[in-house]
Amino acid sequence: MRPLHPIQVKIIYLFWMGNTSVYKIAKNLNEPESKVFYHIKELTKKGFLRRIEKDGKVIYELDKRNLKIEKNKDKIFIFWKLPDAELQL
């Protein structure tokens, strides 16, 4: 898997902080909504986010089954569990 794009790391952080709308994230990052949505879809494919349909709306949220985030003073640590298939050598 390729490293995360800097925008993807920021998106993960913003989801962790509670910003869950593409509009809010795009505004916070000063990026076009289309670019943010592209990265959200990529993060979903990689297993960092999950897509949920709720009351006719599509919601994205952190996939806590694969992801753990910790804050230590001025640093944020993102831990991701590799799928079992990628652990085979």
C-alpha beads as a LAMMPS data file, in Angstrom:
LAMMPS data file: protein, C-alpha beads

89 atoms
88 bonds

1 atom types
1 bond types

-500.0 500.0 xlo xhi
-500.0 500.0 ylo yhi
-500.0 500.0 zlo zhi

Masses

1 110.0

Atoms # bond

1 1 1 0.000 0.000 0.000
2 1 1 1.203 3.482 -0.813
3 1 1 1.752 6.015 1.970
4 1 1 -1.143 8.272 2.847
5 1 1 -1.383 11.600 1.053
6 1 1 -1.019 14.562 3.467
7 1 1 -4.650 15.531 2.771
8 1 1 -5.726 12.016 3.762
9 1 1 -3.931 12.306 7.098
10 1 1 -5.677 15.642 7.713
11 1 1 -9.051 14.133 6.763
12 1 1 -8.553 11.287 9.243
13 1 1 -7.709 13.837 11.936
14 1 1 -10.779 15.939 11.133
15 1 1 -13.049 12.895 11.271
16 1 1 -11.486 12.056 14.629
17 1 1 -12.212 15.626 15.808
18 1 1 -15.848 15.251 14.747
19 1 1 -16.004 17.036 11.366
20 1 1 -17.976 14.597 9.261
21 1 1 -19.276 16.604 6.303
22 1 1 -17.348 16.911 3.057
23 1 1 -18.279 20.595 2.969
24 1 1 -16.863 21.268 6.469
25 1 1 -13.676 19.321 5.761
26 1 1 -13.158 21.067 2.402
27 1 1 -13.676 24.449 4.041
28 1 1 -11.293 23.596 6.891
29 1 1 -8.583 22.384 4.466
30 1 1 -9.260 25.138 1.920
31 1 1 -9.608 22.467 -0.783
32 1 1 -12.345 21.830 -3.371
33 1 1 -15.089 19.461 -2.217
34 1 1 -14.393 17.195 -5.204
35 1 1 -10.776 16.723 -4.105
36 1 1 -11.812 15.989 -0.511
37 1 1 -14.453 13.518 -1.693
38 1 1 -11.855 11.751 -3.869
39 1 1 -9.589 11.284 -0.836
40 1 1 -12.522 10.143 1.322
41 1 1 -13.310 7.449 -1.259
42 1 1 -9.636 6.388 -1.298
43 1 1 -9.555 6.214 2.512
44 1 1 -12.690 4.073 2.383
45 1 1 -11.051 1.681 -0.103
46 1 1 -7.991 1.424 2.180
47 1 1 -10.149 0.640 5.241
48 1 1 -9.605 3.856 7.217
49 1 1 -13.197 5.046 6.741
50 1 1 -16.431 3.209 6.258
51 1 1 -19.468 4.223 4.240
52 1 1 -22.867 3.950 5.900
53 1 1 -26.291 4.652 4.429
54 1 1 -28.575 6.120 7.067
55 1 1 -32.022 7.636 6.528
56 1 1 -31.366 7.989 2.794
57 1 1 -28.043 9.766 3.358
58 1 1 -24.502 8.491 2.917
59 1 1 -22.288 8.989 5.956
60 1 1 -18.569 8.324 6.262
61 1 1 -16.946 7.628 9.606
62 1 1 -13.681 6.292 10.962
63 1 1 -13.539 2.514 10.791
64 1 1 -12.602 1.830 14.395
65 1 1 -12.260 -1.896 13.665
66 1 1 -9.039 -1.139 11.754
67 1 1 -7.984 2.219 13.144
68 1 1 -6.770 3.564 16.453
69 1 1 -5.838 7.195 17.075
70 1 1 -4.008 8.527 20.115
71 1 1 -3.026 12.054 21.041
72 1 1 0.097 12.697 23.093
73 1 1 0.627 16.379 23.961
74 1 1 1.367 17.916 20.535
75 1 1 1.402 14.744 18.397
76 1 1 -1.275 12.536 16.892
77 1 1 -0.550 8.848 16.289
78 1 1 -2.574 6.868 13.753
79 1 1 -2.386 3.084 14.072
80 1 1 -3.875 0.932 11.350
81 1 1 -4.412 -2.813 11.446
82 1 1 -3.287 -4.454 8.230
83 1 1 -5.782 -6.855 6.663
84 1 1 -4.716 -10.481 7.230
85 1 1 -4.180 -10.999 3.498
86 1 1 -1.389 -8.387 3.514
87 1 1 0.437 -10.108 6.366
88 1 1 1.253 -13.179 4.324
89 1 1 4.821 -13.213 3.005

Bonds

1 1 1 2
2 1 2 3
3 1 3 4
4 1 4 5
5 1 5 6
6 1 6 7
7 1 7 8
8 1 8 9
9 1 9 10
10 1 10 11
11 1 11 12
12 1 12 13
13 1 13 14
14 1 14 15
15 1 15 16
16 1 16 17
17 1 17 18
18 1 18 19
19 1 19 20
20 1 20 21
21 1 21 22
22 1 22 23
23 1 23 24
24 1 24 25
25 1 25 26
26 1 26 27
27 1 27 28
28 1 28 29
29 1 29 30
30 1 30 31
31 1 31 32
32 1 32 33
33 1 33 34
34 1 34 35
35 1 35 36
36 1 36 37
37 1 37 38
38 1 38 39
39 1 39 40
40 1 40 41
41 1 41 42
42 1 42 43
43 1 43 44
44 1 44 45
45 1 45 46
46 1 46 47
47 1 47 48
48 1 48 49
49 1 49 50
50 1 50 51
51 1 51 52
52 1 52 53
53 1 53 54
54 1 54 55
55 1 55 56
56 1 56 57
57 1 57 58
58 1 58 59
59 1 59 60
60 1 60 61
61 1 61 62
62 1 62 63
63 1 63 64
64 1 64 65
65 1 65 66
66 1 66 67
67 1 67 68
68 1 68 69
69 1 69 70
70 1 70 71
71 1 71 72
72 1 72 73
73 1 73 74
74 1 74 75
75 1 75 76
76 1 76 77
77 1 77 78
78 1 78 79
79 1 79 80
80 1 80 81
81 1 81 82
82 1 82 83
83 1 83 84
84 1 84 85
85 1 85 86
86 1 86 87
87 1 87 88
88 1 88 89
